[in-house]
Amino acid sequence: MPKLLFIKASPRTSASRSVAVAQAYLAALRSKTGDLIVDELDLWAENLPQFDGDRANAKLAIITQQAHSASQKTAWDEVTAIANRFIAADRYLFAIPMWNGGIPYRLKQYIDIIHQPGLMFGLDPAKGYFGLLQNKKATLVLTSGAFSRSAASPAFGIDHQSTYMRAWLNQAGVTEIDEIRYQPTLLTADPEGDFAMAKAAAAAKG
């Protein structure tokens, strides 16, 4: 049975527009894929560890093929457990509001925890990075208050949101990526009408 990991990067719970649009997409997808298993990950409710010195040193030890110390092994086992939840999914659905042109720091922290050598990528000294994930698909639900691709940039913002997510996923080996954009959410003549249209459009893609 296919497994989807639904990652919520907004702290606004039921008020989040990105989560609501993603939920509309997911509801439609579930109706078409009856055996779909959904694992929901609310990054703001999750107890994410700091990527501290032990974890950074453990990562470097993996890259340089050195043995872990006892404290590094404990830290790395925790990282591996969090990463394996991501790796186990066949599909990913991200609800991502734009924060200061980029992604919320909680999502960046999560990525910094799970994106590790030997788990999600490898490094060839001659050829560079290569992804270890295969046959995965990601859907990015992207919202922003003022930015849109049709608005003047940088006056109304710069898109480091989708560009960062695509670059990271590509490095991990996920190349099948689609986007659902509801932008802007604020600078529009009919915010509620556009919100309803965004959810309907997301459902049509599900």
C-alpha positions as CSV (number, residue, x, y, z in Angstrom):
1,M,0.0,0.0,0.0
2,P,1.4,3.4,-0.9
3,K,2.4,5.7,2.0
4,L,2.2,9.5,2.0
5,L,3.9,11.7,4.5
6,F,2.0,14.9,5.0
7,I,4.4,17.5,6.5
8,K,2.9,20.7,7.9
9,A,5.3,23.5,8.1
10,S,2.9,26.2,9.4
11,P,2.3,26.8,13.1
12,R,-1.1,28.4,12.5
13,T,-3.0,25.0,12.9
14,S,-6.6,25.4,11.6
15,A,-6.0,29.0,10.5
16,S,-3.2,28.0,8.1
17,R,-4.0,28.5,4.4
18,S,-1.2,26.3,3.2
19,V,-2.5,23.4,5.4
20,A,-6.1,23.9,4.2
21,V,-5.1,23.8,0.5
22,A,-3.0,20.8,1.1
23,Q,-5.9,19.1,2.9
24,A,-8.1,19.7,0.0
25,Y,-5.6,18.1,-2.3
26,L,-5.2,15.1,0.1
27,A,-8.9,14.5,0.5
28,A,-9.2,14.2,-3.3
29,L,-6.2,12.0,-3.5
30,R,-7.5,9.7,-0.8
31,S,-10.8,9.3,-2.7
32,K,-8.9,8.1,-5.7
33,T,-6.4,6.0,-3.9
34,G,-8.4,3.9,-1.5
35,D,-5.4,2.1,0.0
36,L,-3.3,5.2,0.7
37,I,-1.7,5.3,4.1
38,V,-1.3,8.9,5.4
39,D,1.3,9.8,8.1
40,E,0.8,13.4,9.3
41,L,3.8,15.2,10.7
42,D,3.2,18.6,12.3
43,L,6.6,20.1,12.7
44,W,5.5,22.5,15.4
45,A,4.1,19.7,17.6
46,E,7.1,17.4,17.0
47,N,10.0,17.2,19.4
48,L,12.8,17.9,17.0
49,P,16.3,17.7,18.5
50,Q,18.8,20.5,18.0
51,F,21.4,19.6,15.4
52,D,24.2,20.1,17.9
53,G,27.9,19.3,18.0
54,D,27.5,15.6,18.6
55,R,25.2,15.3,15.6
56,A,27.4,17.5,13.4
57,N,30.5,15.5,14.4
58,A,28.6,12.2,13.8
59,K,27.7,13.4,10.3
60,L,31.3,14.3,9.5
61,A,32.4,10.9,10.8
62,I,30.1,9.2,8.4
63,I,31.5,11.3,5.5
64,T,35.1,10.6,6.5
65,Q,34.4,7.0,7.4
66,Q,35.5,7.3,11.0
67,A,34.0,5.5,14.0
68,H,31.4,7.2,16.2
69,S,32.1,7.9,19.8
70,A,29.5,6.7,22.3
71,S,27.8,10.2,22.4
72,Q,27.9,10.5,18.6
73,K,26.3,7.1,18.2
74,T,23.5,8.0,20.5
75,A,22.9,11.2,18.6
76,W,23.1,9.5,15.2
77,D,20.7,6.8,16.2
78,E,18.1,9.6,17.0
79,V,18.8,11.3,13.6
80,T,18.4,8.0,11.8
81,A,15.1,7.2,13.5
82,I,13.7,10.6,12.4
83,A,15.1,10.2,8.9
84,N,13.7,6.7,8.5
85,R,10.2,8.0,8.9
86,F,10.7,10.2,5.9
87,I,12.5,7.5,3.9
88,A,9.7,5.1,4.5
89,A,7.2,7.2,2.6
90,D,6.4,6.8,-1.1
91,R,5.0,10.3,-1.5
92,Y,5.4,13.6,0.2
93,L,2.9,16.4,0.7
94,F,4.3,19.6,2.1
95,A,2.2,22.6,3.3
96,I,4.7,25.5,3.3
97,P,4.0,29.2,3.9
98,M,6.6,31.6,2.7
99,W,8.6,33.3,5.5
100,N,10.9,36.1,4.5
101,G,11.2,34.8,1.0
102,G,12.1,31.3,2.2
103,I,10.7,28.5,4.4
104,P,9.8,28.4,8.1
105,Y,12.8,27.7,10.3
106,R,11.1,24.6,11.7
107,L,11.1,23.0,8.3
108,K,14.7,23.9,7.8
109,Q,15.6,22.4,11.1
110,Y,13.8,19.2,10.1
111,I,15.6,19.1,6.8
112,D,19.0,19.6,8.5
113,I,18.2,16.6,10.8
114,I,17.1,14.1,8.1
115,H,19.3,15.0,5.1
116,Q,22.3,12.9,6.0
117,P,25.0,11.0,4.2
118,G,24.3,7.3,3.9
119,L,20.6,7.9,4.5
120,M,19.4,10.4,1.9
121,F,22.5,11.2,-0.1
122,G,26.0,10.1,-1.0
123,L,29.1,12.2,-1.9
124,D,31.5,11.1,-4.7
125,P,34.8,13.0,-4.4
126,A,35.0,13.2,-8.2
127,K,31.4,13.6,-9.2
128,G,29.7,15.3,-6.3
129,Y,26.5,14.6,-4.4
130,F,24.0,11.9,-5.5
131,G,20.6,11.1,-4.1
132,L,19.7,7.8,-2.4
133,L,15.9,8.1,-2.5
134,Q,14.3,6.4,-5.5
135,N,10.8,6.3,-7.0
136,K,9.5,9.0,-4.7
137,K,7.1,11.9,-5.6
138,A,6.6,15.2,-3.8
139,T,3.9,17.8,-3.9
140,L,4.6,21.3,-2.6
141,V,1.7,23.5,-1.5
142,L,3.2,27.0,-1.5
143,T,1.5,30.1,0.0
144,S,2.7,33.6,0.4
145,G,1.1,36.8,1.6
146,A,2.4,39.3,-1.0
147,F,4.7,37.3,-3.4
148,S,3.4,35.9,-6.6
149,R,5.2,35.0,-9.8
150,S,3.3,37.7,-11.6
151,A,4.3,40.5,-9.1
152,A,7.3,42.6,-9.4
153,S,10.4,41.1,-7.7
154,P,12.0,41.9,-5.3
155,A,9.5,44.6,-4.5
156,F,6.9,42.0,-3.5
157,G,9.4,39.3,-2.5
158,I,11.8,36.7,-3.9
159,D,11.1,33.0,-4.2
160,H,13.7,31.2,-2.1
161,Q,10.8,28.9,-1.0
162,S,10.2,26.6,-4.0
163,T,13.8,26.9,-5.3
164,Y,15.2,25.7,-2.0
165,M,12.7,22.8,-1.7
166,R,13.4,21.7,-5.2
167,A,17.2,21.8,-4.8
168,W,17.0,19.9,-1.6
169,L,14.6,17.2,-2.8
170,N,16.6,16.8,-6.0
171,Q,19.8,16.3,-4.0
172,A,18.1,13.5,-2.1
173,G,17.0,11.8,-5.3
174,V,13.4,13.1,-5.5
175,T,12.9,14.5,-9.0
176,E,9.2,14.1,-9.6
177,I,7.9,17.3,-8.0
178,D,4.8,19.2,-8.6
179,E,3.5,22.5,-7.1
180,I,0.2,23.9,-5.9
181,R,0.5,27.7,-5.4
182,Y,-1.9,30.0,-3.6
183,Q,0.0,33.3,-4.0
184,P,-0.7,35.9,-2.9
185,T,-3.1,35.3,0.0
186,L,-3.3,38.9,1.1
187,L,-2.8,41.2,-1.8
188,T,-5.9,40.3,-3.7
189,A,-9.3,41.9,-4.2
190,D,-11.2,38.8,-3.0
191,P,-9.1,36.9,-0.5
192,E,-11.9,34.5,0.6
193,G,-13.0,33.9,-2.9
194,D,-9.4,33.2,-4.1
195,F,-9.0,30.9,-1.1
196,A,-12.0,28.9,-2.1
197,M,-10.7,28.7,-5.7
198,A,-7.3,27.6,-4.5
199,K,-8.8,24.7,-2.5
200,A,-10.9,23.7,-5.5
201,A,-7.9,23.8,-7.8
202,A,-5.9,21.7,-5.3
203,A,-8.7,19.1,-5.1
204,A,-8.8,18.9,-8.9
205,K,-5.1,18.0,-8.9
206,G,-5.5,15.3,-6.1
